[in-house]
Amino acid sequence: MDGELFDELLAVVTPQIEKMDTTMRDAIPPSQRFSITLRYLATKNSFEDLKCLTAVSPQSIGHIVMETCIALINSLEEYIKVPTSEEEWKQIAQDFYDQWNFPNSLGAVDGKHVAIKKPHNSGSLFLNYKKFFSIVMMAVANANYEFIMVDVGINGRISDGGVIRYTKFGQALADKTLGIPEPAQLPNSQKILPFVFVGDDAFAMTENLIKTLPSSRIKCGEKSSQLPIESCTSCNRKCLRDFGQQV
């Protein structure tokens, strides 16, 4: 994060995190509160570690991080907005085509496991496949790396593909109530295909959600000049010679 963006975000959250000085002590300034929170989120350092860097007690850091995160959510939630009209969806699709040469794309979907301490009496409910306790952040991003949907809180035991079904976004996608445009003709082609979101192999394919082809599904030595270099995992150089590409 550069200084300009730091100052911009600080100005947004300052009214919510600024504290008054007292006769007993001066309040921790908003800039320090904000920088402590960013350092914690970026490094995952413990409050004890941050105490040595900031000269602020771990107890105070705990309150500062929670208050500042809530202030960030309240201040920035209006910037995270699922499109409500076909025109807005088409603008996202146009951005994907202009910047990434990917027509009819409405967003990239993925999940992130956020590590937590095991809640009391939760058993294995929050234990994920990576063998740590977590909650899942599910998000959709546009062509500019900007979130248009974020959902946090599903227990980590559920896979990414399962989590999306529990979100309002996933339910609206299944019910076809997102306002997605009707299938459209691809540029420089006669084919008419639906608008889609793109995810990884964890997601189930539907009419409006596709996933990339795993490299394990691509047979070694396949004679196709369209296969990228990383397609062949076992004999890359040999296959490239077969494809007639430079090695």
Secondary structure, DSSP 4 states (H G I P E B T S, - for coil): --HHHHHHHHHHHHHHH-----SS-PPPPHHHHHHHHHHHHHH---HHHHHHHH---HHHHHHHHHHHHHHHHHHHGGG-----SHHHHHHHHHHHHHHH--TTEEEEEEEEEEE-PPPTT-TTTTB-TTSSBEEEEEEEE-TTS-EEEEEEEEETTS-HHHHHHHSHHHHHHHHT-S-PPPPEEPTTSS-EE--EEEE-TTSPPBTTEEEPPPGGGSPTT---TTS-GGG-SS-HHHHHHHHT---
